[in-house]
Amino acid sequence: MSQKNHEPAAELWLDIVRQKVEAMRFGSIQIVVHEGRVTQVESTEKTRLNHDLPVPSRK
């Protein structure tokens, strides 16, 4: 197979990664490869808590 045959598939997953990165503030993106081809893109977004806020009292 020539490299040209892979370009549309590469552009697709690269666009997916770009969109996920742009939509995320904190987190990670994992690219899963199977037999030399990207088969899955996973993202995990983190929610950062402000540690300057007081801790609520427990009653």
C-alpha positions in Angstrom: 0.0 0.0 0.0 1.2 3.5 -0.8 1.3 6.3 1.8 -1.5 8.1 0.0 -3.9 5.4 1.0 -3.2 6.1 4.6 -3.5 9.9 4.5 -7.4 10.1 4.9 -7.3 7.7 7.9 -4.4 9.6 9.5 -6.2 12.9 9.0 -9.3 11.5 10.6 -7.7 10.4 13.8 -5.5 13.4 13.9 -8.6 15.6 13.7 -10.2 13.6 16.5 -7.1 14.1 18.7 -7.1 17.9 17.9 -10.7 18.2 18.8 -10.3 16.4 22.1 -7.2 18.4 23.0 -9.0 21.7 22.2 -12.0 20.7 24.3 -10.0 19.7 27.3 -8.5 21.8 30.0 -6.7 19.1 32.1 -6.4 15.4 31.2 -4.8 12.9 28.9 -5.4 11.3 25.5 -4.4 7.8 24.7 -4.0 6.5 21.1 -4.5 2.7 20.7 -2.7 1.1 17.8 -3.5 -2.4 16.4 -1.3 -3.9 13.7 0.2 -0.5 12.9 -3.1 1.3 12.6 -4.8 3.6 15.0 -8.0 1.9 16.1 -9.1 3.9 19.1 -8.6 7.3 20.7 -9.4 7.6 24.4 -9.6 10.7 26.5 -9.7 11.2 30.3 -10.5 14.7 31.6 -9.5 15.8 35.0 -11.4 18.2 37.3 -9.0 20.2 39.3 -10.3 21.3 42.7 -9.3 24.6 44.2 -7.4 23.8 47.5 -7.8 27.3 48.8 -11.5 26.8 49.5 -12.5 25.9 53.1 -13.3 22.3 53.9 -17.0 22.0 54.9 -17.5 20.9 58.5 -19.0 17.5 59.2 -21.8 17.3 61.7 
